[in-house]
Amino acid sequence: MLPLLKSSIVNFRYCDKLGDRDDSLKQFNLDLSDEEQEILSVLMCVEYLTPKLLTDDLLKQKLNSKDYSLYSQANQIKEIRQVRDDFSSKANSMMMLYTYKATRMDGFKSC
C-alpha cells in the first residue's frame, strides 16, 4: 500500500501537509482532513489499476488476437480502463474543488 500512497502523494500536488510525514512510522505529521484523505484514496485506486492495464496491454501485444480472445474475458481491459478513468476524473474534480476552496478561504483568514 505504501508505494500506492507515495504515488498518490506525488499526484496530489496541492496539499502541503503531505510532504510532512514520517515514512518509517508510516504516518503524516499533520492531521489530514476527511477531504484530503478521500482524494488520496481515490488517487490510490488510480495507481492500483494502472499497472493492471499495462500488464493486460502487454499480454495482448504478445498474443495474436485469436489467442487473446480465447484466454481473456472480452471486455476486461476496457472495463478496467473505464473504472481507472472514472477514478482519475473524480480525483481531478476533487482536487480542483479542494484548491478552489483553499484559494477562496485565503482571503477570509483571521488575523
N, C-alpha and C positions, 0 to 999 in steps of 0.2 A: 504494500500500500504506500510505503514511503516514496518510491520512485514516481508513482502516480501523483501524489501530493506535491512533490517538488516540481514536476512538470506543470501542474496546475498553478502553482505559485508564480512561476515564470510567466504564464499567460494572463494572470490577474495583476496587471501592471499598476493598477490604480489604487491599490491598498497598501499604504506604507507600513502597516502593522505586520505584514507577512515577512518582512526582512528581519524583524526582531524575534528570533526563535532560537531554541537550543535543540539542535539535531540529536545530540547524544541522549537527552531526556525525552526527545520526541514531543516537544511542546512549544507553543508560542509563548513568548514572554508577556504579551499583552492579550487581554481578552478580546476575542472576535465577536462581532455582533451576529445575530442569527442570519442576517442577510449575507454577511461575508462568508459564514460557514456554508450557506446554501449555494452561493456562487462557486466556492471551492469544490463542493460535492458534485455539482453539475459538470465542472471542468474535469474532474477526475473521471467521470463517466465517458467524456470525450476521449481522454487519454487512454482509458481501458479499451475502448472499441477500435481505435485507430490501428494498433498492431494486428488485430484480428482481420481487418480489411486487407492490410498489406500482405499477410500470410496467405489469405484466400486468393488475392490477386496474383501472387507469385505461383501458386499451385495451378491456377487457371492457365497461366502462360506456359507452364511446363507440360501440361497435358493438352491433347487436342480437344476440340470442342465436344466430340462424341464421348471420349473418356470422361471428360469433366462432368458432363451432364449425367452420366451413369453413376458417378461416385459422389455427387453433391446434391444437396437439395436445390431445386430450381431457382428459388429467389433468395437464398440465404444471404449472399453478398449484398444484393440490392436492399434487403430489409435491414441488415446491419448498418449499411451506409446511411440509410434513411434515418435510423434511430440516432446514429452518431451526428448527422447533420442537424437533426431536431435539437439534440442536446447542445450542440455548438451554437445554434441560433438563440436558444434560450439563454445560454451563458452570456452571449454578446449583448442581448437585450437587458439582462440583469446588470451587467457591468455598466452599460450606458446609463441606466436609471441610478445606479449607485454613484457614478461620477457626477451626474446631473444634480443629485441631492447634495452631495458634498460641496459642489461648486456654489449652489444656491444658498446653502447654510453658512458659508464662509462670511457672508455679509451680515449675518444675524448673530454672530458670536458675541457673548457678553464680555465686558472688559474685566 
